[in-house]
Amino acid sequence: MAASLSSISVDAFALVSPVPAAYPDRPRHITFSAGRALEMLGHAIEYLSDEYFCDESSVLDRAHLEAVQILMSLNHEVYFACPPVMTLRERWHSFLHPHRV
């Protein structure tokens, strides 16, 4: 019997870190090392999720869900640690006023 999403409670996803208030919708400058970390975390999350939902003998395992949540939280931390891309307005302002930070 395969596990279904309907049996997972909402609080099972409570460990995922919230989106930071500063520039949540802006793209980020992702460095090579941060990109590699995001790629590896994404593969790990996908692997654990596929293993969980494809294994017919699995039962709802709290530790398995927590492992996925920890990886998702780390994924968010790595992504939001990257600096946001400056808007055209911000770039223009820094060009016109180079002495201001």
Backbone torsions as a table, in degrees:
resi	resn	phi	psi	omega
1	MET	NA	127.3	-178.8
2	ALA	-85.3	148.6	178.2
3	ALA	-74.4	145.6	179.9
4	SER	-116.2	157.2	179.6
5	LEU	-68.1	-26.3	-177.4
6	SER	-67.2	-20.2	-179.4
7	SER	-88.6	-3.1	179.3
8	ILE	-91.3	127.7	-179.3
9	SER	-78.9	159.8	-179.1
10	VAL	-63.9	-36.4	-178.6
11	ASP	-69.6	-7.7	177.6
12	ALA	-67.7	-21.5	-179.2
13	PHE	-104.6	19.0	-175.8
14	ALA	-73.5	-21.2	-177.2
15	LEU	-77.3	-14.9	-178.8
16	VAL	-65.7	129.2	-175.4
17	SER	-68.0	140.9	179.2
18	PRO	-72.0	160.5	178.6
19	VAL	-70.5	131.1	179.1
20	PRO	-61.6	150.7	-176.7
21	ALA	-71.5	-31.5	-176.9
22	ALA	-80.9	112.7	175.5
23	TYR	55.7	56.1	-177.6
24	PRO	-70.7	-27.4	-174.6
25	ASP	-100.8	4.3	-177.5
26	ARG	-87.1	142.4	173.4
27	PRO	-64.6	161.5	-175.7
28	ARG	-119.3	150.3	169.3
29	HIS	-81.7	107.3	-176.8
30	ILE	-100.4	120.3	178.7
31	THR	-73.1	168.0	179.3
32	PHE	-59.3	-45.7	-177.6
33	SER	-67.7	-38.6	177.4
34	ALA	-67.6	-38.1	177.5
35	GLY	-64.0	-40.2	177.6
36	ARG	-65.6	-40.8	178.3
37	ALA	-64.3	-42.7	178.4
38	LEU	-63.1	-39.2	178.6
39	GLU	-63.9	-46.2	-179.2
40	MET	-65.4	-42.3	177.5
41	LEU	-63.9	-40.5	178.4
42	GLY	-61.2	-42.8	177.9
43	HIS	-64.3	-40.5	179.7
44	ALA	-64.9	-42.5	178.8
45	ILE	-63.4	-45.3	180.0
46	GLU	-62.3	-42.7	179.9
47	TYR	-61.7	-48.6	-179.3
48	LEU	-65.1	-37.5	178.9
49	SER	-66.9	-45.3	178.4
50	ASP	-62.8	-42.4	179.3
51	GLU	-61.3	-40.8	-177.3
52	TYR	-67.6	-44.5	-174.5
53	PHE	-87.6	-16.9	180.0
54	CYS	-95.3	-18.2	-179.4
55	ASP	-80.0	112.8	-176.0
56	GLU	-73.3	-21.3	-178.3
57	SER	-89.6	-1.5	-175.7
58	SER	-77.3	147.3	172.0
59	VAL	-113.0	165.9	179.0
60	LEU	-59.2	113.9	-177.0
61	ASP	-113.3	113.2	-177.1
62	ARG	-60.5	-38.8	-179.6
63	ALA	-64.7	-37.4	178.7
64	HIS	-64.9	-44.6	177.8
65	LEU	-63.8	-39.7	178.9
66	GLU	-65.7	-36.0	177.5
67	ALA	-63.4	-43.2	177.6
68	VAL	-64.0	-41.1	180.0
69	GLN	-64.3	-39.9	178.7
70	ILE	-64.1	-43.7	178.4
71	LEU	-64.0	-39.5	178.1
72	MET	-65.3	-39.8	178.4
73	SER	-64.0	-43.0	176.9
74	LEU	-63.6	-37.9	177.7
75	ASN	-60.4	-45.3	177.8
76	HIS	-63.5	-41.8	-179.9
77	GLU	-61.9	-43.9	179.6
78	VAL	-64.3	-44.6	-177.6
79	TYR	-64.4	-47.6	-176.4
80	PHE	-78.5	-7.6	172.3
81	ALA	-77.9	-19.0	177.2
82	CYS	-75.2	142.4	-178.1
83	PRO	-70.1	143.9	178.0
84	PRO	-70.6	151.5	176.7
85	VAL	-71.0	135.2	179.0
86	MET	-72.0	140.6	176.3
87	THR	-74.1	166.8	178.1
88	LEU	-60.7	-38.0	178.5
89	ARG	-63.0	-44.7	179.1
90	GLU	-64.8	-39.8	178.1
91	ARG	-66.1	-41.9	179.1
92	TRP	-63.9	-42.6	179.2
93	HIS	-63.6	-41.4	179.7
94	SER	-70.1	-27.6	176.3
95	PHE	-71.2	-41.5	-178.5
96	LEU	-76.7	-28.6	-177.7
97	HIS	-126.4	73.2	-175.2
98	PRO	-69.1	-22.2	-178.1
99	HIS	-80.1	-16.5	178.5
100	ARG	-88.9	149.4	179.0
101	VAL	-99.2	NA	NA
